[in-house]
Amino acid sequence: MAGNRTLTMIKPDAVKAGNIGNILQMMNSAGFKIVAMKYTKLSKEKAGEFYAVHKERPFYGELVDFMSSGPIVAAILEKDNAVEDFRTLIGATNPADAAEGTIRAKYATSIGENAVHGSDSDENAQIESSFHFAGTEVFA
């Protein structure tokens, strides 16, 4: 089902700030259907695995520390053109550059603590979804 699903994680900063409901409402209002969702906490090891693509980048250690610092909400979202439409909804990584009305413009506090993750391609959406969810946890 490439093209109609993406993965998101509401990150520890947004969870701690109490923004889960507001962010989920924005997703629903934008036409995304939640087909899997869990409230969980990544260990440093699991956060490192998830972000292994960034292992050589200077921010990798900080990212792993941050993503394992508190609970997250992982979800698979469904909608036509899901990856691109969700990337538009979340806004630029730097909240100062995020368009008005986007999730990051409203709820992110910095480049590092930017409220949400969104898959950057259909292929990564499938890989990332499988990282967080077994097939029995996804409902169409």
N, C-alpha and C positions, 0 to 999 in steps of 0.2 A: 504494500500500500504506500509505496514511496510517493512523496508529494503531498500527502494529506495528514501527516502526523509529525509532531515535533516534541522534544523534551524540554521541560523547564525545571529549574530548581529555584524556589524562593530561598534566598541565601540567609545565613545566620543573622545579618544585620537587620533585615526586614522582618524576620521572625521575632527577634528580640524587641523590635520597635512596635510590635503588635499590628503589622500591616498585612497579615495573611489574607484576611477576609476582603480587604479593599483590593488587593492585587488579584485575587481570584475573581472578584466581581468585574474588574476591568477585562479580564480574559473572557469571561462569559459575555459581557456586553459587546466585545469585539467579535463574537460569533464562534469562539472556540468551545468545543465540547471536551470535557475531561473524561478520558477513557481509562485512566489509572491514576491513583494518587496515594502517597504515603507521607507520613510525618516521621522523620528518622534523623539519625545523627551519623555523619560519616566519621570513621576513624581516620587518623592521619594516613594510615596505609591505604585505605579506600579512596580518600581524597587524592592521594598521590597517584593512584592507578587511574582515577577518572581524568585527572589533568596531566597525565604522562606526556601528552603531546607538547606541553610547555616546559618539560623538564630542564631543558638547556637555557631557558629564558631567565633573566635576573629576578623576576617576580615570583618564580615557582614556589620557593619556600614560604614566602608570605601568603601566597594563595592557598597552599595546602594547610597552613596553620589557621588561616581565616575560615576555610570551608569546614574544618574539623572543630571549630571553636564553639559550636552550638548546633541546635537542631535546624533542619531544613525541611521544606516540603518539596518532594519530587513529584512531577506529574507528566503524563503524556497527554498532549492536546491534539484534537482532531479538527481539521477544517481544510477546505481546498486551499492549496498554496500555503500550507501551514508554516513552513520554515520562514519564508520571506515575509509573510504577514505578521508573524510573531516578532521577528526582528524589528519590523517597523513599530509594532506596539511597544516594545521594551525601550527603544531609543538607543542613542549612542552610549558606548561604554562610559565615557566621561559625562556625568550628569549635567555639567555646565554646557555641554554641546548637544544634549538630548532635546529633541523637539518638545514644545509645550504639549502637555496632555499625555506624554508617554509615561510608562511605569517608572523609568529611571529619573525622569524630570521631577516626578512627584515624590519618589521614595528613596532614591539613592543619595548617599552623602558624599561619595568620593569615587574615584576610578576603581579603587580596590574594594570598597564596600558599595557595590552598585545594585543591590536589591535582588536581582534575578539573573539566572543563566538562561540562555536560549541557544538551541542547536544552530550551527552555522551552515549546515547542508543536510540534504535528505539522507545521505549516507551516514553522517554523524548522528542524526536523529535516531536512526535505527540502532546504531552501536550504543549510544548513550541510553536509549530506552531499555535495551537488553541488559545494560549494566545495573539498572535500578529495579527492573521488573521481570518476573517470570511470566511466561505466556498465560498462566492461570490467573494472573493479577491484572490483566488488561481486558476491558470490557467494551465492546463496540456498541 
